[in-house]
Amino acid sequence: MRIPQLSRPRATARLPTIISPRHPASSSSSASTSRFSYLTASASHPSHKTQIYLSKSTDPFLNLSVEHRLLQITPPDSTVLTLYVNAPSIIFGRNQNPWLQVNLNRLAQIAQQPSSVGWTDSPIQLVRRRSGGGAVFHDAGNVNFSVICPPERFDRDKHAEMVVRALKALGRPNTRVNERHDIVMDVASKAAADMETYKISGSAYKLTRLRSLHHGTCLLNSPNLTSISGLLRSPALGYIDARGVDSVRSPVRNIDLDNQEFQDAVVREFENMYGDVDFRGEFDDTALEVDEVQKGYRELKSKSWIWGQTPKFTFSTHPTEDDPRPRPELPFDLNMHLSARHGVIEDMSIKHSDGAAINGLDASVFQGTSVWEIMNWTESLNRAGLGDSVSKEAGEWLNGMFGAEYARMSPKEM
């Protein structure tokens, strides 16, 4: 089922895309404002209780920004379905730590030397969404669904069950919603009589006073399936103790469906639940010409959001009273500890492994420095007064822990 571009099912009038063309020279600002006003009036019209949108963009920042705008402007009593596919990206939760959840070194390798790691897709974007939940990987073999509804109708399983019904209608009877509200697929084990369970969809939520958002992803036919686990496993995992939400790692599997047939099936199930659709539309990259969408887009792409939203965390090379986990053996003779809030270092301690102070070292120079702005830990340690050889060993190790190579990349490389 193809949804006509921003058209009403009860009238044949053709509505514009969400905004004007990307290049201002191609249309006047007044025309842009007029088209956006028309769309806003349609999306926010109180009679439009049921709405469906399909995105023609694969920009994850854009899709999440439009989704957020719909959350803001659609009627409080309306229910809105949005479907979109993102280019390769890691989408992590609002309250997560990217240094803990993501292998930033691998992202840098994929962007700079993809063949060295066998990557044939485009570079991977790193995106912090506005909703909670864990980190997930998106690519062209993933279709994402989003349902916005009134809080009193919100249920964590309700629309996941809707997606399961769509999957069953497409010949996937072994799918279900588990106790974590994920969609999973049970597959007969080749090695035993038991069933093996694979996660094919994870969800996240954003709840406000007037609106509720449930969005999730569905693994249909990802060409990068075998890479997902490595991308979502940070080398700093054993050293960071973080507040916020941790990701629950599960075995994943493609469900082997075409994107379009999945989208059509989800639309049908949505229509079965909510009846006649009052407004249908499509949007694409031109949505960036909407001031409110562009504002949200800039926020999502800002370093202060991606990194600075990180909850308080500590990084320790050795067991501490608050984090007594054993640590692997280090390639240098140092105990290092830092604490950071919003990604900014509040305290840094560097001592010999026996606890003795290091002559001439002033670790206080790190205080107030944003972790993501340290692009070479070797140079930073050297400036703090650590000797050249030790700075090199410890700095190269810290560069790997905190993904300094990724921090050094220009926006065009990402």
N, C-alpha and C positions, 0 to 999 in steps of 0.2 A: 504494500500500500504506500504510494507516494503522497506525501503531504504537499499541497500546493504552497507556493511561497507567500507566507503571511496573508492568506485569504480566509474569509469566513465561510464555513460550510453552509450557512443559511442565506448567504448573498454571494453574488459572483464578483463583487468589487475586489480588485487586486490591490493589496496593501504593499507598501515599500518594505525593503529589508530594514533591519533595525536602525540603520543610519546611512549617511551619505558616503560616497566613495572615499577611499583612504586619502587620495590626493585632493586637497582643497581646491586646486585649480580646476578640477573637473566639474565642480558645481558650486554655486554660491552658498555662503553661510546661511542666508535666509532660507534657501531651499532645504539645507540640511536641518535647520531648526524646525521647519514645517514638517518634514518627513518624520523627524523624531517625535514631534508633538503628536502626530497622528498615531504613531506606534504606541507611545506612552498612553494616550487616551484609550487605545484598544486594549492594551495589556491591563490597564488599571480600571477599565470600565466596570462598574458594579454588576452589570448584567452578565459579564463573562465569568461564570462560575467554574467552567471547565475549559482548560487551555492545554494545547500541545505545541511544543517547539522542537524543531530539528536543527542542529547546527551543521553548517557546511564548512566550518573552520576546524582545523586540527591544532590550533594554538591553545595549550592548556590554560595559560593566563587569561586569554580572552573568554574561553568557555566558562571558567569559574567566575569571571567578572560579570558576564551576562547573567549567569545563574543567580549571582548575588543581587543584581539589579532587579530581576524578576521577584526575588524574595522580598525586596523592598516595596515594589510598586503594585503587585497584583492584589486584588481585593482580599481582605482578611478571611472571607468565607469561601474563597476559590480554591480549586485543586489544579495544580499545574505540573504537567509532565514535560521534561526536557531530555533529549537523547543527543549524545555527542561522542565523537571519537577523537582522541588526542594523539599527537605525534609522540615519539618516545619521551617519557618523562617519569620522574619519581615524584609522587604527590604524597607529602607527609602531613601529619596532623598539626593543628594550631598549637598544641601544647607539647610538641615533640622536640627532640634535640637532633639536628641533622648530623652532628659529629658522631652521635651514637647510633643513628638509624641507617646511615647511608655510607657506602664505600666511595668516598669522594675521589680517592686515587683512581678508581676504575672509571669514574665519570670523566676525569681528565684524560686518561689513556684513550677512551673512546672518542673524545673530541679531537685529540691531537694526533693519535696514531692508532686509528681503529683496526687496521689490519694486524697490529701486534697482538691484539686480544681476540681476533676473529670476528670483529663487529662489522656488519654490512649495512646497518640501518643508519639513520641520522643521529647526531649528537643528542644526548639525554638532557632534558631540562630539569632543573630542581625547583620544585614548587611547594611552598607552604600554603595549604588551604585554610579557609576560615572556620571550618568545622573541626571537630575533634577526631578521635580514632587514630589508627596506625598508618604506617607507610605502605603504599602500593605502587606497582609499576604499571604504566599505561603504554600502549603502542597501537598500531593500526589493527591489531587483532583483538582489541578490547573495545567493547561498547559500554559507555557509561550512561546510567539512568539517574534521573533526579526527579523527586516528587516533592512539591511544596504544598502544604495543606494547613488547615486550622489546627491549633494545638489539641483541641478536644477530639479531633479525629486521628491524632497521631498514634501510631503503634510501631514499634521497631520491627515487627515481623510482617505487618500488613502488606507493604509494597514489595518486600522480598518474596512473599508468597505469590504476589501478582506475577513477578518475574518467573518464579518456579512454574506457575501454570502455563506461562508462555513457552517455557522450555519443554514441558511435558507435551504441549500441543505440537511441538516440533520433533517429537520422537525421542525425548530424553526423559523417560519415566523414572530413572534412578537419581533424580535431583531432589533436594529437600532443603529446608531451612533448619540449621542446627541450633543448639542452645545458646550460641554466641551471636545469633542473628545473621550468620554468614550463610551463603548458599553453597552447598557441597554436593558432590557427586559420589555415589557409592559404586565401586567397580569390583568385580570378582577378582580375587587374588589368584595369580598363576601359581604361586608357591604353596598356597594353603586354601582350606575351605572357607576361610573368613573373607569378609569384604574389606577392601581398602577404601578409605575415604579421602577425597581430594577437595581442596577448596577451589571454587571457580569464581566466587564473588565475595568481596568484602564491602562493608558499608560504613558510613560515617554520618553524623547528625549535627544539626545546628538548631537549637530551640530558642525562640524569642517569645516575648509576651503575646504577640499577635499571630506569629507564623511558625511553622515547623518545617525543617528541610531534612529529607533523607536522600542521600545520594550514594550510589554504589557502582561497582565495575563488574563486568562479566567477561571472563576469559573465553573467547570463542575460538580463535585460531592465531594465537600470538606466535610470530616467527622467532621470538626471543625467549621462549619459555625456559630454556635451560640456563639462561643468564640471570634470571630474576633473583634467585637465592643469593648469589654472589654480590649482586648490586645492593641488596638490602642487608648486608652483613659488614659492619664497620670493623676495621682493625683495632679501634679504640674500645671495643665492647667490654673488654676485661678491666678497663682502667677508669671508666666514667661511671659515676654514681649520680643519677639525675632525677630530679622531680619531673612531674609530667607523666605522659602516657608512653608506655613501651609497646612495641609491635609484637603481636603473637605470631610466631612463624609457623606456617603450616605447609604441607606438601600441596603443590598446585598442579593443575592439569587443564589442557584445552578441552572444550566440549565439542569442537569441530562443527561449527555452524557458520553460515555466511552472515556478515554484519547486517545486510539489508533484511534478510528473512527474520533475523532476531528482532530488529527494530519494529518490523511490521507486526510481529506476534505480540510484542510488548504493547504496542499501540492498541491492538485489538483487545487485549485483556484490560487495559486502562479504560477503554470505551465500554466494555462489559460491566466494569465496576461503577462508572460514573455517568453512563448514558450519553446523550447528545453532547457533542463538543461545540462550545460557543465560539472558540477562536483557535485557529491553527496558523502556524507561521514557521518561517525559516530565518536564520541569520547567518552572517559570514563575517569575514575579517573587517568589513566596513563598519561593524559595530563600534570600532574604536573611535569613530567620529562623534559618538555620543559622549558628552562631557562626563556624565556620571559613570559610564562604563570605563572611560579612559582613566578617570581618577582611581577607580578600583584596580584597574590594570597596572597602573604605575605603582600603586601600593604593593601589590603582589610581587612585582619584579624588584622592589627596592631591597637593598641589603639590610636595611633596618627591620624589614618584615621577615625576610627569609632567615636571617641569622639573629637579629636583635630581639625577635619574639621568643627566643629560647628560654625556657624556665631555668632557674638556678641549678647549677651542677658543679661537681668537683671532679678533678682528674688527679689520680694519684698513682705513682709508679710502685707503691708499696702498700701493704695493708695498713689501715688506720682504724681508730676506734669506731668511726661511723661507717666505714666500709672495709670490713675485715677479710674480704675475699683474698685468697692467695694470688700472687702475681707471677707471671712467667719470668724467667731469668732475663735480665737486661744486658745489652751489649756495652754498658758503661757503669761506672761505680758512683751512682748518684741516687738520691731520693728526691723526687720532684713532686710538688703538690700545688695545684692551683684551684681556686674557686672563682666562679664567674656567674654573673646575673645579667640576663638579657645579652649574653655573649660577650660581656665586658669583664675583664679580669679585675676582681676585687682584692685578691690576695695571691701571692706567689711565693713559694718557698723552695729553695734549692740547697741541699746539703750533701755531704758525703753519706754513703750508705750506712755508716755507723752513727749518723746523727750529728757529726761534727760540722761546725761552720766552715765555709770556704773563704779563705782570705781574699779580700779585695772584691768580693761579689756583692752586688747590690740588686737583689731581686725585686726591690720596690719599684724599679723603673718600669715594670710590667703593669703596675696598677693603673687602671683607667684605660688600658689598651684593649681594643676589640680583638677577640681571637681571630676573626675572619680577616683582619687587616694585617696580621703577621704572616707575611708571604715567604719569609725565610727565617726559620727558628735559629739556624746556625748564626746568622748575623745578629739576631736579637740577643742570643745568649752571650755572644762575644761582646756586644756593647754593654751588657750587664756586668762584665768583668770575669766571665768564665774563660779559662784558658783555651787557646786555639784548638788543640787536639780534642779536648773534651767537648767543646762547643760543636765541633764538627760531628762527632759521634752522636751526641745527644740531640743536636739540632736536626740531623738527617732523620733520626728516629721520630722526633716530634713532627717533622714535616709530613711523615707518613701517617702518623696518628690523626693529625688535624687536616689532612688533605690540602696542604699548602700549595701544591701544584695547581689544584682547582681554583684556589683563591687568587692565584696569579693570572689566571686566564682572563682575557678581555671578554666583554659581553658578546662580541661577534663570534667568539670561539665556542661559547656555551650553547 
